[in-house]
Amino acid sequence: MILVYAENTDGNFKKSTFEAVAYASKIASSMQTSCTAISIGKVDESKLNDLARYGADKVISIPASLFNAEAYAGAIAAVATAESANVLVVSNTYSGKSVAPRAAAMLNAGIVSGVVSDPDLSNGFAVRKTVFSGKAIATVNINTAIKVLAITPNSFTLTEQPKAFSLSTLSEIQASESISQSIEVARATGKVVLTEAEVVVSGGRGMKGPENWGMIEELAQTLGAATACSKPVSDMDWRPHHEHVGQTGITIKPNLYIAVGISGAIQHLAGVSSSKVIVAINKDPEAPFFKAADYGIVGDAFEVMPKLIEAAKQLKAQHA
């Protein structure tokens, strides 16, 4: 059986969760077995039904209050053991990165994070993952009886594959014996979450100051995108540190990454090079970013951005 951790945020499933379920269902089909999704937290039954739309044969719901990585991992490992799971799939999000290694240790399982391919079952069980900050791909064979796969969000085509499913509810998990305790979970509201965004508009020192960030935010709002920045920008407190993308910041993989006034140092590229399409806007024709970009605009951001924003608004109005 293939078990997938269906992560939710405040009772809602995001695209990355459905990707994980669809991925697990595909493995189950290849291995001629079933796919079970485990949801932890307070989720309405109507939303649990959505997991079956992407291939879950069975859904196990476990009530819980605040997220606790140790307690969640313990519950997942217990279900994996009870259900005789061969493979555990999680999304390689912040929560997934906390839960997956703990569950793997409890299950004595081999684990691969950052998975970007379906398993190759022709000679064992092998998957591909990104290494060296996304600059290379490694093929990893997993030889343990139980395998844990943390898949990179936005790496797989999301297709619905509705199934009839069964739903069961287990008793609420307890975190009293955990080393750490969750006191409060505070989430940013009103904006597209950077790690979940399919489009990201990012600014660098070429924006000249925080007072000019309105252009970045206006384009992002028009495109339904998240905003980001380079390390120097966050270091100078022009933007909050949680927007910093790069080797020492957040690694993202959107469908479209627009870099405005960012030179493209290797440390920054390490966090965004997996983006499907990269657009660089810089007045320096020798900026390193142009070598990595799919599209480049050589020009002053203060001249290019207003035109780009206007074009985006017109396109949005045509499709309204």
Secondary structure, 3 states (H helix, E strand, C coil): CEEEECCEECCEECHHHHHHHHHHHHHHHHCCCCEEEEEECCCCHHHHHHHHHCCCCEEEEECCCCCCHHHHHHHHHHHHHHCCCCEEEEECCHHHHHHHHHHHHHHCCEEEEEECCCCECCCCCEEEEEECCCCEEEEEECCCCCEEEEECCCCCCCCCCCCCCEEEECCCCCCCCCCCCCCCCCCCCCCCCHHHCCEEEEECHHHCCHHHCHHHHHHHHHHCCEEEECHHHHHCCCCCHHHEECCCCECCCCCEEEEECCCCCHHHHHHHCCCCEEEEEECCCCCCHHHHCCEEEECCHHHHHHHHHHHHHHHHHHCC
